[in-house]
Amino acid sequence: MAEKSSIFDMIGPVMIGPSSSHTAGVVRIARAAIRILGGIPTHAIITFYNSFARTYEGHGSDRAIIGGLLGMTTDDVRIREALSHAKEAGLQYTFQSVGNASTMHPNTIRLQLRDERTGQAVEVIGQSRGGGVIRIVEVDGFPADFSGNLHTLIVDADDAKGSIAFIASVIAHDDCNIATMSVSRKGKNDLARHFIEMDSDLKDITLEYLRQLRWVHRVTYIPNIT
């Protein structure tokens, strides 16, 4: 399916500069990751690939990724001092760079996040495609493909017959339209991860219902990311 862009993607987001791909997109990747994690991490290993690996310091991507991990939005002036804010917040981080990853998009970031307070951890790979547009392409080793522009539901469930249709019907009964849906699984009859982008918000009661299903292990909801 061809990827579509709106006039707002071409103009770019309201943001702290200097570059929409190296700052705004980076912030949005981080904001997606902390929503998947369930909060601001205590530890982060951040790997910049290709173009990012060569320019992340000069273009402010280091401050942008930390700002996003602290929950800052793309237009938050505190991004300029994000490294200092990380110290105050108790976020320990490490930057790594890989300059020649030929199979990866030029502007790719891998985030390995951990929250010692909850015991939660997540690994997210995201791409910054210009104009603040992002794609999350992998979560914990599961292939993904969502932008954060729409409301996104991630469901970890048993790979049971009829599960995809059932989840879709639950969403439909909330009068919510599915824009995209992809499912990755570790193996037949093993854990499956559903990535679902929707045009409108889901009610809390719908999310709780999904969480109570015996074959559902985890439900993560990500409202559209600014």
Beta strands, then each sheet from edge to edge (+ up, - down):
strand 1: 43-50
strand 2: 92-98
strand 3: 107-115
strand 4: 120-128
strand 5: 134-139
strand 6: 142-146
strand 7: 151-158
strand 8: 178-185
strand 9: 191-198
strand 10: 216-222
sheet 1: 2+ 1+ 3- 4+ 5- 6+
sheet 2: 8+ 9- 7+ 10-
end
